[in-house]
Amino acid sequence: MAKKVLKEHLINRNWCKGCGICIAFCPKKVLEADEKGKVFAARDRDCICCKQCELMCPDFAIEIEVVK
């Protein structure tokens, strides 16, 4: 099985309520909250494409796109 490679973090900031669940579940600490409490990808290069943030987000505000 080929290693997944990150293409992009798609974060809908209008849907994000800043709960921090995605930040807590990220095993590589890629995500952080900005001054408004909204999530952003602070360390894209560290992402292992596990999609825990996408799966755990209660607002469906995060999508992980991988290179195919």
Backbone as JSON, one array per atom type, in Angstrom:
{
  "sequence": "MAKKVLKEHLINRNWCKGCGICIAFCPKKVLEADEKGKVFAARDRDCICCKQCELMCPDFAIEIEVVK",
  "N": [[0.84, -1.17, 0.0], [0.64, 2.13, -0.93], [2.16, 5.03, 0.48], [0.19, 7.66, 1.77], [0.0, 10.94, 0.49], [-0.13, 14.27, 1.38], [-2.23, 16.58, -0.19], [-3.77, 18.85, 0.32], [-5.13, 20.71, 3.1], [-8.42, 21.21, 3.57], [-10.25, 23.55, 5.0], [-13.2, 24.65, 6.24], [-13.85, 27.61, 7.35], [-16.15, 28.94, 8.03], [-17.85, 26.99, 8.96], [-16.46, 25.93, 11.09], [-16.49, 25.82, 14.57], [-14.64, 26.16, 16.46], [-14.08, 24.23, 18.43], [-11.93, 22.59, 19.02], [-11.55, 19.84, 18.93], [-10.43, 18.54, 16.7], [-7.82, 19.43, 16.85], [-6.97, 18.22, 19.2], [-7.06, 15.5, 18.51], [-5.16, 15.18, 16.51], [-2.36, 13.36, 15.72], [0.18, 14.3, 15.08], [0.28, 16.93, 15.75], [-0.38, 18.97, 13.92], [-2.37, 20.85, 13.55], [-3.59, 24.03, 14.71], [-5.13, 26.61, 16.72], [-6.3, 29.8, 15.68], [-6.25, 33.38, 16.42], [-8.96, 33.85, 16.63], [-9.93, 31.49, 17.46], [-10.41, 29.63, 15.55], [-9.57, 26.78, 13.57], [-6.44, 26.03, 11.94], [-4.0, 24.81, 9.59], [-0.99, 24.53, 10.84], [1.42, 23.23, 10.52], [1.81, 21.87, 7.85], [3.57, 20.08, 6.54], [4.1, 18.08, 8.37], [1.91, 16.46, 8.42], [0.37, 13.27, 8.32], [-1.7, 12.28, 6.95], [-3.76, 10.87, 8.24], [-6.36, 11.43, 8.7], [-7.78, 11.82, 11.05], [-8.61, 14.27, 12.1], [-10.51, 15.07, 10.21], [-12.37, 12.98, 10.46], [-13.19, 13.24, 13.15], [-14.25, 15.78, 13.44], [-17.06, 17.48, 14.47], [-18.55, 19.22, 12.98], [-18.06, 18.84, 10.32], [-16.11, 20.37, 9.08], [-13.57, 20.04, 8.12], [-11.56, 18.73, 5.55], [-9.39, 16.37, 4.23], [-7.33, 16.32, 1.55], [-5.73, 14.06, -0.54], [-2.9, 13.2, -2.58], [-3.37, 11.42, -5.49]],
  "CA": [[0.0, 0.0, 0.0], [1.44, 3.35, -1.06], [1.99, 6.04, 1.52], [-0.64, 8.78, 1.36], [0.71, 12.21, 0.46], [-1.07, 15.38, 1.53], [-2.37, 17.59, -1.23], [-4.26, 20.09, 0.92], [-6.11, 20.74, 4.18], [-9.53, 22.08, 3.21], [-10.91, 23.9, 6.25], [-14.28, 25.61, 6.07], [-13.82, 28.44, 8.55], [-17.52, 29.32, 8.37], [-18.45, 25.88, 9.69], [-15.67, 25.65, 12.28], [-16.93, 26.56, 15.75], [-13.49, 26.32, 17.35], [-14.2, 23.32, 19.57], [-10.6, 22.05, 19.32], [-11.5, 18.37, 18.87], [-9.48, 18.16, 15.65], [-6.48, 19.72, 17.37], [-6.69, 17.21, 20.22], [-6.89, 14.17, 17.92], [-4.06, 15.13, 15.54], [-1.2, 12.72, 16.35], [1.41, 15.01, 14.74], [0.13, 18.32, 16.2], [-0.35, 19.8, 12.72], [-3.39, 21.89, 13.64], [-3.6, 24.98, 15.82], [-6.21, 27.6, 16.67], [-5.85, 31.18, 15.48], [-6.7, 34.33, 17.44], [-10.43, 33.77, 16.73], [-10.26, 30.15, 17.9], [-10.65, 28.77, 14.38], [-8.44, 25.89, 13.29], [-5.67, 26.15, 10.7], [-2.89, 23.86, 9.49], [0.24, 25.26, 11.15], [2.58, 22.45, 10.08], [1.35, 20.98, 6.77], [4.57, 19.05, 6.19], [4.09, 17.01, 9.36], [0.66, 15.69, 8.29], [0.53, 11.9, 7.84], [-2.95, 11.96, 6.24], [-4.54, 9.86, 8.98], [-7.73, 11.93, 8.61], [-8.45, 11.85, 12.35], [-9.27, 15.57, 12.22], [-11.69, 15.02, 9.34], [-13.33, 12.03, 11.03], [-13.67, 13.64, 14.47], [-14.88, 17.11, 13.41], [-18.52, 17.36, 14.55], [-19.17, 20.17, 12.06], [-17.64, 18.49, 8.96], [-15.42, 21.57, 8.6], [-12.22, 19.71, 7.63], [-11.4, 17.65, 4.58], [-8.0, 16.13, 3.87], [-7.16, 15.86, 0.18], [-4.45, 13.38, -0.76], [-2.48, 13.03, -3.97], [-3.73, 10.06, -5.94]],
  "C": [[0.89, 1.24, 0.0], [1.13, 4.32, 0.08], [1.16, 7.2, 0.98], [0.18, 10.07, 1.47], [-0.32, 13.34, 0.48], [-1.05, 16.28, 0.31], [-2.78, 18.91, -0.58], [-5.16, 19.8, 2.12], [-7.21, 21.7, 3.72], [-10.32, 22.33, 4.5], [-11.94, 24.98, 5.98], [-14.41, 26.42, 7.36], [-15.2, 28.94, 8.96], [-18.22, 28.23, 9.18], [-17.74, 25.59, 11.0], [-16.17, 26.49, 13.45], [-15.82, 26.69, 16.78], [-13.52, 25.41, 18.56], [-12.87, 22.7, 19.98], [-10.49, 20.54, 19.28], [-10.47, 17.91, 17.85], [-8.04, 18.36, 16.12], [-6.06, 18.63, 18.36], [-6.4, 15.84, 19.61], [-5.75, 14.07, 16.93], [-2.81, 14.54, 16.2], [0.12, 13.46, 16.1], [1.35, 16.5, 15.09], [0.27, 19.31, 15.04], [-1.26, 21.02, 12.86], [-3.23, 22.76, 14.87], [-4.81, 25.88, 15.66], [-5.61, 28.98, 16.48], [-6.42, 32.08, 16.57], [-8.22, 34.34, 17.62], [-10.89, 32.39, 17.2], [-10.55, 29.18, 16.78], [-9.38, 27.99, 14.05], [-7.75, 26.26, 11.97], [-4.52, 25.16, 10.76], [-1.59, 24.63, 9.66], [1.48, 24.55, 10.62], [2.15, 21.4, 9.05], [2.29, 19.81, 6.52], [4.6, 17.88, 7.16], [2.88, 16.1, 9.24], [0.94, 14.31, 7.69], [-0.75, 11.39, 7.17], [-3.76, 10.87, 6.93], [-6.03, 10.19, 8.98], [-8.49, 11.91, 9.93], [-9.2, 13.17, 12.54], [-10.57, 15.59, 11.42], [-12.77, 14.13, 9.95], [-13.95, 12.52, 12.34], [-14.38, 14.99, 14.48], [-16.4, 16.98, 13.42], [-19.25, 18.27, 13.56], [-18.81, 19.91, 10.59], [-16.9, 19.65, 8.29], [-14.04, 21.28, 8.01], [-12.29, 18.56, 6.64], [-9.93, 17.57, 4.22], [-7.97, 15.59, 2.45], [-5.78, 15.24, 0.06], [-4.17, 13.3, -2.26], [-2.78, 11.6, -4.36], [-2.74, 9.54, -6.94]]
}
